[in-house]
Amino acid sequence: MGKLSIAKELWDFLRIRKKWWLLPIVLFLALLGGLIILTQGSALAPFIYAIF
């Protein structure tokens, strides 16, 4: 329930304060974090880290 409430609070913040320019930044960081987590134990990890 904790992760869901954080997402709801973030959505409420963006909606109420009209900070729509933050949405692409948050999505990019979430995708990048997910990519790093998913490739952490795989053979692709050295190639992913070489990109950055």
N, CA, C and O atoms as a printed pandas DataFrame, in Angstrom:
     atom_number atom_name residue_name chain_id  residue_number  x_coord  y_coord  z_coord
0              1         N          MET        A               1    0.824   -1.193    0.000
1              2        CA          MET        A               1    0.000    0.000    0.000
2              3         C          MET        A               1    0.868    1.257    0.000
3              4         O          MET        A               1    0.425    2.309   -0.461
4              5         N          GLY        A               2    2.100    1.163    0.511
5              6        CA          GLY        A               2    2.956    2.328    0.598
6              7         C          GLY        A               2    3.347    2.892   -0.759
7              8         O          GLY        A               2    3.342    4.108   -0.955
8              9         N          LYS        A               3    3.689    2.007   -1.704
9             10        CA          LYS        A               3    4.088    2.460   -3.031
10            11         C          LYS        A               3    2.913    3.082   -3.766
11            12         O          LYS        A               3    3.080    4.045   -4.514
12            13         N          LEU        A               4    1.736    2.536   -3.553
13            14        CA          LEU        A               4    0.548    3.062   -4.218
14            15         C          LEU        A               4    0.206    4.450   -3.687
15            16         O          LEU        A               4   -0.215    5.317   -4.453
16            17         N          SER        A               5    0.379    4.667   -2.400
17            18        CA          SER        A               5    0.064    5.981   -1.831
18            19         C          SER        A               5    1.083    7.031   -2.298
19            20         O          SER        A               5    0.731    8.200   -2.458
20            21         N          ILE        A               6    2.319    6.631   -2.514
21            22        CA          ILE        A               6    3.313    7.577   -3.028
22            23         C          ILE        A               6    2.952    8.002   -4.439
23            24         O          ILE        A               6    3.060    9.180   -4.781
24            25         N          ALA        A               7    2.526    7.056   -5.258
25            26        CA          ALA        A               7    2.116    7.381   -6.625
26            27         C          ALA        A               7    0.896    8.294   -6.624
27            28         O          ALA        A               7    0.815    9.217   -7.434
28            29         N          LYS        A               8   -0.051    8.048   -5.726
29            30        CA          LYS        A               8   -1.246    8.889   -5.649
30            31         C          LYS        A               8   -0.879   10.296   -5.195
31            32         O          LYS        A               8   -1.396   11.274   -5.735
32            33         N          GLU        A               9    0.000   10.408   -4.214
33            34        CA          GLU        A               9    0.421   11.726   -3.750
34            35         C          GLU        A               9    1.158   12.492   -4.850
35            36         O          GLU        A               9    0.965   13.697   -5.006
36            37         N          LEU        A              10    2.001   11.790   -5.610
37            38        CA          LEU        A              10    2.704   12.431   -6.716
38            39         C          LEU        A              10    1.708   12.919   -7.767
39            40         O          LEU        A              10    1.821   14.044   -8.254
40            41         N          TRP        A              11    0.737   12.079   -8.117
41            42        CA          TRP        A              11   -0.278   12.456   -9.099
42            43         C          TRP        A              11   -1.079   13.664   -8.612
43            44         O          TRP        A              11   -1.342   14.587   -9.383
44            45         N          ASP        A              12   -1.472   13.659   -7.321
45            46        CA          ASP        A              12   -2.211   14.800   -6.771
46            47         C          ASP        A              12   -1.378   16.072   -6.817
47            48         O          ASP        A              12   -1.896   17.142   -7.139
48            49         N          PHE        A              13   -0.103   15.967   -6.500
49            50        CA          PHE        A              13    0.789   17.120   -6.552
50            51         C          PHE        A              13    0.860   17.695   -7.962
51            52         O          PHE        A              13    0.736   18.904   -8.155
52            53         N          LEU        A              14    1.063   16.807   -8.958
53            54        CA          LEU        A              14    1.163   17.265  -10.341
54            55         C          LEU        A              14   -0.149   17.878  -10.815
55            56         O          LEU        A              14   -0.142   18.887  -11.520
56            57         N          ARG        A              15   -1.266   17.283  -10.437
57            58        CA          ARG        A              15   -2.569   17.748  -10.899
58            59         C          ARG        A              15   -2.961   19.084  -10.257
59            60         O          ARG        A              15   -3.425   19.992  -10.947
60            61         N          ILE        A              16   -2.776   19.203   -8.956
61            62        CA          ILE        A              16   -3.216   20.401   -8.245
62            63         C          ILE        A              16   -2.322   21.593   -8.562
63            64         O          ILE        A              16   -2.819   22.698   -8.776
64            65         N          ARG        A              17   -1.015   21.383   -8.595
65            66        CA          ARG        A              17   -0.088   22.500   -8.795
66            67         C          ARG        A              17    0.269   22.740  -10.260
67            68         O          ARG        A              17    1.082   23.612  -10.567
68            69         N          LYS        A              18   -0.338   21.967  -11.167
69            70        CA          LYS        A              18   -0.133   22.121  -12.614
70            71         C          LYS        A              18    1.346   22.026  -13.000
71            72         O          LYS        A              18    1.841   22.825  -13.796
72            73         N          LYS        A              19    2.026   21.066  -12.442
73            74        CA          LYS        A              19    3.446   20.838  -12.736
74            75         C          LYS        A              19    3.597   19.712  -13.743
75            76         O          LYS        A              19    4.300   18.738  -13.476
76            77         N          TRP        A              20    2.953   19.827  -14.889
77            78        CA          TRP        A              20    2.952   18.755  -15.881
78            79         C          TRP        A              20    4.329   18.526  -16.487
79            80         O          TRP        A              20    4.588   17.443  -17.012
80            81         N          TRP        A              21    5.214   19.506  -16.432
81            82        CA          TRP        A              21    6.544   19.344  -17.002
82            83         C          TRP        A              21    7.371   18.342  -16.187
83            84         O          TRP        A              21    8.379   17.839  -16.684
84            85         N          LEU        A              22    6.965   18.042  -14.946
85            86        CA          LEU        A              22    7.686   17.066  -14.130
86            87         C          LEU        A              22    7.362   15.625  -14.513
87            88         O          LEU        A              22    8.142   14.719  -14.219
88            89         N          LEU        A              23    6.228   15.404  -15.161
89            90        CA          LEU        A              23    5.800   14.050  -15.481
90            91         C          LEU        A              23    6.790   13.292  -16.364
91            92         O          LEU        A              23    7.102   12.145  -16.044
92            93         N          PRO        A              24    7.305   13.867  -17.460
93            94        CA          PRO        A              24    8.297   13.118  -18.256
94            95         C          PRO        A              24    9.579   12.809  -17.493
95            96         O          PRO        A              24   10.187   11.759  -17.702
96            97         N          ILE        A              25    9.990   13.703  -16.620
97            98        CA          ILE        A              25   11.195   13.478  -15.831
98            99         C          ILE        A              25   10.996   12.307  -14.874
99           100         O          ILE        A              25   11.864   11.443  -14.753
100          101         N          VAL        A              26    9.862   12.281  -14.201
101          102        CA          VAL        A              26    9.564   11.207  -13.255
102          103         C          VAL        A              26    9.455    9.869  -13.984
103          104         O          VAL        A              26    9.976    8.858  -13.514
104          105         N          LEU        A              27    8.781    9.864  -15.125
105          106        CA          LEU        A              27    8.647    8.620  -15.892
106          107         C          LEU        A              27    9.997    8.116  -16.393
107          108         O          LEU        A              27   10.268    6.916  -16.346
108          109         N          PHE        A              28   10.838    9.018  -16.869
109          110        CA          PHE        A              28   12.161    8.615  -17.343
110          111         C          PHE        A              28   12.992    8.035  -16.209
111          112         O          PHE        A              28   13.650    7.011  -16.393
112          113         N          LEU        A              29   12.975    8.663  -15.048
113          114        CA          LEU        A              29   13.733    8.153  -13.914
114          115         C          LEU        A              29   13.209    6.798  -13.456
115          116         O          LEU        A              29   13.993    5.930  -13.072
116          117         N          ALA        A              30   11.889    6.607  -13.491
117          118        CA          ALA        A              30   11.312    5.324  -13.101
118          119         C          ALA        A              30   11.716    4.236  -14.090
119          120         O          ALA        A              30   12.062    3.128  -13.681
120          121         N          LEU        A              31   11.675    4.540  -15.386
121          122        CA          LEU        A              31   12.082    3.553  -16.389
122          123         C          LEU        A              31   13.565    3.230  -16.286
123          124         O          LEU        A              31   13.954    2.068  -16.408
124          125         N          LEU        A              32   14.387    4.229  -16.066
125          126        CA          LEU        A              32   15.813    4.008  -15.916
126          127         C          LEU        A              32   16.114    3.161  -14.679
127          128         O          LEU        A              32   16.949    2.257  -14.729
128          129         N          GLY        A              33   15.440    3.452  -13.585
129          130        CA          GLY        A              33   15.615    2.648  -12.374
130          131         C          GLY        A              33   15.176    1.215  -12.567
131          132         O          GLY        A              33   15.839    0.287  -12.103
132          133         N          GLY        A              34   14.046    1.029  -13.260
133          134        CA          GLY        A              34   13.573   -0.321  -13.546
134          135         C          GLY        A              34   14.530   -1.079  -14.438
135          136         O          GLY        A              34   14.756   -2.272  -14.239
136          137         N          LEU        A              35   15.100   -0.392  -15.426
137          138        CA          LEU        A              35   16.079   -1.029  -16.317
138          139         C          LEU        A              35   17.312   -1.474  -15.550
139          140         O          LEU        A              35   17.825   -2.570  -15.777
140          141         N          ILE        A              36   17.779   -0.651  -14.664
141          142        CA          ILE        A              36   18.965   -1.005  -13.876
142          143         C          ILE        A              36   18.659   -2.174  -12.946
143          144         O          ILE        A              36   19.486   -3.072  -12.792
144          145         N          ILE        A              37   17.495   -2.172  -12.333
145          146        CA          ILE        A              37   17.131   -3.258  -11.426
146          147         C          ILE        A              37   16.977   -4.579  -12.183
147          148         O          ILE        A              37   17.432   -5.623  -11.716
148          149         N          LEU        A              38   16.333   -4.528  -13.352
149          150        CA          LEU        A              38   16.097   -5.760  -14.107
150          151         C          LEU        A              38   17.376   -6.349  -14.694
151          152         O          LEU        A              38   17.487   -7.568  -14.822
152          153         N          THR        A              39   18.334   -5.513  -15.050
153          154        CA          THR        A              39   19.556   -6.034  -15.668
154          155         C          THR        A              39   20.698   -6.216  -14.678
155          156         O          THR        A              39   21.816   -6.539  -15.078
156          157         N          GLN        A              40   20.437   -6.016  -13.416
157          158        CA          GLN        A              40   21.500   -6.070  -12.412
158          159         C          GLN        A              40   22.165   -7.448  -12.354
159          160         O          GLN        A              40   23.386   -7.533  -12.217
160          161         N          GLY        A              41   21.402   -8.500  -12.452
161          162        CA          GLY        A              41   21.985   -9.828  -12.311
162          163         C          GLY        A              41   22.161  -10.563  -13.624
163          164         O          GLY        A              41   22.476  -11.753  -13.626
164          165         N          SER        A              42   21.967   -9.888  -14.725
165          166        CA          SER        A              42   22.030  -10.593  -16.006
166          167         C          SER        A              42   23.357  -10.335  -16.713
167          168         O          SER        A              42   24.184   -9.544  -16.259
168          169         N          ALA        A              43   23.534  -11.019  -17.825
169          170        CA          ALA        A              43   24.751  -10.856  -18.622
170          171         C          ALA        A              43   24.730   -9.545  -19.405
171          172         O          ALA        A              43   25.759   -9.138  -19.944
172          173         N          LEU        A              44   23.585   -8.882  -19.478
173          174        CA          LEU        A              44   23.480   -7.614  -20.197
174          175         C          LEU        A              44   23.974   -6.419  -19.375
175          176         O          LEU        A              44   24.168   -5.331  -19.918
176          177         N          ALA        A              45   24.172   -6.614  -18.098
177          178        CA          ALA        A              45   24.528   -5.508  -17.205
178          179         C          ALA        A              45   25.764   -4.722  -17.691
179          180         O          ALA        A              45   25.707   -3.492  -17.694
180          181         N          PRO        A              46   26.856   -5.349  -18.093
181          182        CA          PRO        A              46   28.006   -4.553  -18.534
182          183         C          PRO        A              46   27.702   -3.680  -19.746
183          184         O          PRO        A              46   28.258   -2.590  -19.879
184          185         N          PHE        A              47   26.830   -4.148  -20.625
185          186        CA          PHE        A              47   26.493   -3.363  -21.817
186          187         C          PHE        A              47   25.593   -2.183  -21.468
187          188         O          PHE        A              47   25.735   -1.104  -22.043
188          189         N          ILE        A              48   24.670   -2.379  -20.534
189          190        CA          ILE        A              48   23.783   -1.304  -20.110
190          191         C          ILE        A              48   24.589   -0.224  -19.401
191          192         O          ILE        A              48   24.391    0.963  -19.661
192          193         N          TYR        A              49   25.482   -0.611  -18.522
193          194        CA          TYR        A              49   26.283    0.359  -17.781
194          195         C          TYR        A              49   27.276    1.086  -18.696
195          196         O          TYR        A              49   27.663    2.217  -18.406
196          197         N          ALA        A              50   27.681    0.461  -19.773
197          198        CA          ALA        A              50   28.605    1.112  -20.699
198          199         C          ALA        A              50   27.917    2.253  -21.459
199          200         O          ALA        A              50   28.580    3.188  -21.907
200          201         N          ILE        A              51   26.615    2.179  -21.601
201          202        CA          ILE        A              51   25.864    3.249  -22.274
202          203         C          ILE        A              51   25.952    4.535  -21.468
203          204         O          ILE        A              51   26.067    5.623  -22.033
204          205         N          PHE        A              52   25.897    4.410  -20.156
205          206        CA          PHE        A              52   25.894    5.585  -19.300
206          207         C          PHE        A              52   27.279    5.872  -18.808
207          208         O          PHE        A              52   27.484    6.833  -18.065
